[in-house]
Amino acid sequence: MNDIITSLQNPQVKNWRALNKGRSQRVSQGLFLAEGEHMAQEAVKEKKARALLIDAAAREKYDALAQAAQGVSIYYLASHVMEAICDAKTPQGVAAVCGYPSDQVISNPGDLLVALDGVQDPGNVGTIIRTMDAAGFHSLIMDEKTADPYSPKALRASMGGVFRIPCYRTADLPGALSSLSKEGYQIIAGDLHGAPFFQRPKAGKKACIIIGNEGAGVSPAVMAMATMRLKLPMVGGAESLNAAVAGAIMMYDLLRERMD
């Protein structure tokens, strides 16, 4: 029977607790914490889990998950330790410790991409990743101002999509988009002064949708890289759409274009 970790002063516990304190901690440790039953199951299924943390009081509930996690270290924690580690107010008694992807050179990103330009709400970032996963998009590119996809709120909103969508962070988003354009990608940006979105020409096989900051929209330097500047219709009283909603509409219309 595995020993139960009961002390908050345990060195591993201290490291796990730090993972939800900011991106710098996640980057320095090379780890992030995927909390809750669904996220832990997804981490195990996609072979992204390095360790499982299980509330000792929920040992029986998660026995099947522990059995499925072959080659993954299993730690049983006292309930007060589990609560201290988790970001959620009411933890579900399980979390997966996963490897934090190192910033990589963008190579072979696939045909359908999304670029995030200063999207600061982690809930929006996670929702965008969840939509990408559902709509068959391949990779996410983001600038330094965009919220961390591996933060607790973004992870919850992604519903496991973060384990299937590679996320690349770049200090030069305009440069990355310029390179993609040279490789034949249509770079599509939402623009309040752009052409009507639903009257656009077909995007072609390779496309990258830019989603801008919630308040300021797409920055001028990034907008300059767009090969299509398009406006979603606003026939009601609202002046704009939520960033994740606008992104979802554009993603699914590109999917419809391919299905047709």
N, C-alpha and C positions, 0 to 999 in steps of 0.2 A: 504493500500500500504506500502510495506516494506521501511524503511528508507534506504538511500544510504550512505555508508561509504565513506567519501571524504578525510579524513585526514590520512597521512602516520604516524602520531604520535599515532594513535589509538592503544591501547595495543594488540588487536588481530591481527591487521595488522603487527605489529612488530614481533609477534610470527610466523605468516605465512611466512613472508619474510625470517626469519631465517632458515626455513626448507630446503631451497636450498643451505645453506652455508656449509653443511657438515654432515656426518653421526652422529657426536656427538650431533648436535642439534636435529636431528630426533629421536635419541635414548632418549635424555633427555626429549623431549616433548611427546614421544610415538606416533608421528604422521609423515606422509609424505604427499607430495602434488602430486597428479596425474593430470597433466595439459592436456588441450585440449579436444575436443568434444568426440573423441573415448574413451580416457582413463576415462573420467568422466562417460560416458555411461556404460563402463565396471564395474567401481566401484559401480555404482548404481545397475546394473543388478546382480552383485555378492554379493550385500549387504555388501560392504566393506566401503562405504562412510559414514563418520560421519557428514560432512557438504559439501554444494556446494557453491562455490564462483562464482558469475555471474556478468559479466560486465553489468552495468545498461543499457548501450547502446545496449546490445544484449538480453535484457530481453525477448522480444517476440520470438526470435529465440530459446531460451532454455526453453520456458514455459512448453513444453511437458515433458522435462527432469525433471524440477522442480516438476511437478505434479506427475511423476513416483517415485520420491525420497521420499516415504512415511516415516515419522519419522526422516527425515534428516533435519538438520538446513539449511536454505537458507539465504545467505548473498548477497546483491547487492552492488557492488563496483563502484566507479567512474573509468573511463577508466585509468587514470594515476595511480590509486592505484592498479588496476589489473596488469598493466604493471610492476609495481615495485615488485609485489609479484612473478610473473612468471619468470621462467628461459628462456623460449623461447623468441627469439627476436621479433617475431610477435605473441603474444598470441591470442588464438582463442576465448577468452572471457568467458571461463569456466574452472574451476578446482575443483577437489574433494579433500577434506581433509580426509585422511584415517588413521586408526590405524596402527602404526609401530609394526610388530610382535615382541614380546619379544623372546630372544634366548630360545629355548625350548629343553628339553631332546628329543633326536631322538627316537620316539616310533611309531610303526605302519606306517612306511614310504611308504609302498607299495612294489611292486615287482621290478619296474624299476626305478633306481636312477641314478643321475649324481653327481659326486663329483668334485668340483673346487679347484685346488691346486695353489693358487697364480695368478689367472686370474685377471689382473689389469685393463683391458680396460672395462669400464662400458658398452660400446656398445656390446662387446663380451658377457658379462654376460647376458644382456637383450636378445640378439639374441639366446643364448643357452636356456634361459627360454622359449622363443617363440617356438623354435623347440621342446623342451620337451612337451609343451602344445599340439602341433600339432601331435606329434608321440606317445602320450599316456603315457609318463613317469610320474612318480608320485611325486617325491620329489627331492629337490636339497640340497646337503650338501656342505659347503664351509669353508675354513680356514680363519684365521684373515686377511690374506693379500689380499684376493679376494675383488674386488670392490663391493660396496653396491648395491644390486639389486633394492633398493628404491631411488637411485639417479635419477635426471631428465633424464640423457642420457640413463641409463639402463631401466628406465620405458618406455621411448619412444620406445626403441628397442624391449621390451618385447611384445608390442602391446596388453597388457591386460593379458598376460599369468601369470604375477606375482600375479594376484588375484586368480589363480587356482592352482599354484604350490607352495606348502609349501617350505620355504627356511630356512634351519637350519645352523647357524654359530657355529663352534666349535673351541676351542683353541687346540684341539688334534685330527687333522684329521687322522693321522695314527692309533690312538687308536679307533676312530669311525669306520674306515674301517676294523680293526682287529675284532671288535665286529660283524660287518656285515658278515664277512667271516665265523665266527663261527656259524652264523645263517643260513648259506647255500647260501650266495650270491657269485656269481662269480665276482671278482674284476678285471675289464678289464682296462688296461693302455696302452696308445699309447707309443711305444718304437721304436726308430730308429733301434735298434738291435734286435727287437722282431721277432716272427714268423709271416708269412704272414697273414694279417687280414682275407682275404676271404677264407683261407684254414683252419680256426680255427674249433675246435669242437663246437657243439652247446653249447650255454651258459647256457641253462636250464631256469627254471622259474624265478629265482631271479638273477638280475645282476645289477652291479653298474659300470658305465663308468667314469674313471678319466680323466679330461681334465686339462692339466698342464699350467704353465705360458707361455705367448706368446714368450718369448725369451729363457728361461732356460728349459722349458718343465716340466715334473713331477719331483719333488724333490726326492732325494734318499730315505728318510724315508718313503715317501708315496709309491714310486715304490716298496719298500720292501714288501708292503702289497698286491701287485697285485698277483692274481692267474692266470691271463693270461696277457702276455706282447706281444702286437701285433703291427705290422707295416703296415700302409696303403701303397699300392704300389705307387712309384714315378717313372713313366716311361718317364716323360718329363724332362725339365731342372730345374724345381723348386726343392729346397731341403726340403721344408716343406710346410704345409698348415696353413692357418689362424685357430686359436684355435676353433672358433665357427663353421667353415666349417668342420673341422676334426670331431668335436663332432657330427655335423648333420649327416655326413656319417655313423658314428658308430651307432648312435641312430636309424636311418632308416634301417640299415641292421639288427639290432636286432628286429625291428618291422617286417621286411620281414621274418625273421626266424620264428617268432610267427605266422604270417599269413600263412606261408607254412604248 
